[in-house]
Each structure stands twice: as structure tokens, then as C-alpha cells.
Amino acid sequence: MRYRLVALDVDGTLFCKRHQVSPRTRAALAAVRDRGMITVIATGRTPQSALEISRQVGGGPVICCNGAAVLDEAGAYLDFRAVPGEAVAHTIAVARRFGALVHCYTPDGKVLDQPLAHALNTYQWLRLGETPLRSALGVIRMWKANRTQLVRRLDRWALSADRPPVLKLMLLGEPAGLPVLAEEIRREVPGVTVTSSGKGNLEINAAGVSKATGLAALGEKLGIPREEMIAFGDSDNDVDMLRYVGLGVAMGNAAAHVKAAADRVAPCCEEDGVACVLEEVCGR
């Protein structure tokens, strides 16, 4: 099989503890592009963050917000699937009953209330691989890159007639309580899909939306069938994508059910798993 497209999850796949791409992986991505392959960032992150990461590793279209939006390399939208309006407000209400933090991803950037709690959550996430100072600076950089907008009350913002469409809702809370919250949202809120990209979050998209649907939309635009795609991922929100493509690769640090959905398992992110597979499958 001659593969023509490589889809890449970011956190836990391209980005490891230091939240950056290793030199070996950068070189492997450059090598496949030299062979005419297209590299695609496929992430749960915002459009702005996805485009920035794509440009850091050499460019290409992006699939962001778990497939809710597909953009070309210049940032123009190729596909777009928003969460229904009533589902946005209903999800926020259910999440608040469980004490979860919520922020919304829109085409204009990230929208949130409770800024101090969100800043602390981001700091703690970055702190896993960085010094305290670099983590604090990272919070500022991420908020700027994501065009973060603060509102007084997110629940009221969700009901406003002039708000932008919501591509994804991110819910943050204690890992032990999130499975119950996920089931409650599935039971109470019609028209949504619930996934996760880590132990401390849930991610809410419109029903049927996934990174796989994003790849399908992009493949149709580019004339690339699914059999000629490779995808790498490590989390629950990558499962549909790994099943969809011709070669689905789970990272060695992925959960067991993610590995079960893949065609093969790469070494861990910290061991340059993406580069290892690309060097083998596509040649050095």
C-alpha cells in the first residue's frame, strides 16, 4: 500500500511531557512530506492551536475539535459541524450539577468563565513536564494562542442569540466522577457525542462527529481514500479515527481499548513512536 496521508493526534502522540515534538519525529514528518505525503494534525484542540502546531511541524490541513471542523493550511474552513444550541446549554447545566469546569471551543476561540480555576487546571496539566515558571508562562501562551475569551457566566452566554457556534465543549473534573457525568450527559442531552482525551476531561461534540468524520470529509476534498491513510493516536477520542484508516496506530502509552482498536501499536510517545512507525512503513 502506498500511503498518501498521515493523521496525527497531538497530546500523548506528537507532544509528550515537554509538550513539544522531538527532533526525530520532526525529521520523520519532513521525510514523508518529501515523498509527497500530506501530514494532518487531528486534534481535540481549537482551530487556532491546531493550525499553530501544524505550521510548527511543516504545515498541512488540520482536523480540530475532534472532527467538528476541518481547515485547509491557510485556515479556511472546509467542513464544520456545531453542537446544537439547546445541547450546549443543557450540557453546561448538567456539568455544573457535578461541579465540573466547562469551556467552549468556537471558531473565534475558547470561551470560559471561572478564569482562576481554569488557569490553575491548565497550569497543573503543563506542570507535569515543565518547571513552575515555564508552566506559568505556558498558561499565558496557551490562552493567547487559543484566543481565550472570558465571560461572566457561561450558562447565560450559551443562551445568547448572538454567540458564535460551539464546535466542542470541554468538561474538567475529578477523574473518579467523570464516568458518571458522561453517562448522565448521554442520558439527558440528545444530539451529542461524549468522548475523552485524558483522565481528567470529557469532550462533547455534535452527535456523529469524530476525527474519523473529519478525515472522511478531508479525504473527499483531496481525493484520498481511507485505505491510503495512516493515523496515530492514544486516547478515547482517537478510536474512531484508528478504525477508519488503512493503518491505525496506537501509541504505546495508549489505554488498552485504544490499542485494541488499532492495527498495530507503536512505541510510547517518549520513545518517538510516531517516527519509529513512519521510518519503517514509509522508509527513511
C-alpha positions, 0 to 999 in steps of 0.5 A: 500500500502506498500511503498518501496521508498521515493523521496525527493526534497531538497530546500523548502522540506528537507532544509528550511531557515537554509538550513539544515534538522531538527532533526525530519525529520532526525529521520523520514528518519532513521525510514523508512530506518529501515523498509527497505525503500530506501530514494532518494534525487531528486534534481535540484542540481549537482551530487556532492551536491546531493550525499553530502546531501544524505550521510548527511541524511543516504545515498541512490541513488540520482536523480540530475539535475532534472532527467538528471542523476541518481547515485547509493550511491557510485556515479556511474552513472546509467542513464544520459541524456545531453542537446544537444550541439547546445541547450546549446549554443543557450540557453546561447545566448538567456539568455544573450539577457535578461541579465540573469546569466547562469551556467552549471551543468556537471558531473565534476561540475558547470561551470560559468563565471561572478564569482562576480555576481554569488557569490553575487546571491548565497550569497543573496539566503543563506542570507535569513536564515543565518547571513552575515558571515555564508552566506559568508562562505556558498558561499565558501562551496557551490562552493567547494562542487559543484566543481565550475569551472570558465571560461572566457566566457561561450558562447565560452566554450559551443562551445568547442569540448572538454567540458564535457556534460551539464546535466542542465543549470541554468538561474538567473534573475529578477523574473518579466522577467523570464516568458518571457525568458522561453517562448522565450527559448521554442520558439527558442531552440528545444530539451529542457525542461524549468522548475523552482525551485524558483522565481528567476531561470529557469532550462533547461534540455534535452527535456523529462527529469524530476525527474519523468524520473529519478525515472522511470529509478531508479525504473527499476534498483531496481525493484520498481514500481511507485505505491510503491513510495512516493515523496515530493516536492514544486516547478515547477520542482517537478510536474512531479515527484508528478504525477508519484508516488503512493503518491505525496506530496506537501509541504505546502509552495508549489505554488498552481499548485504544490499542485494541482498536488499532492495527498495530501499536507503536512505541510510547510517545517518549520513545518517538513512536510516531517516527519509529512507525513512519521510518519503517512503513514509509522508509527513511 
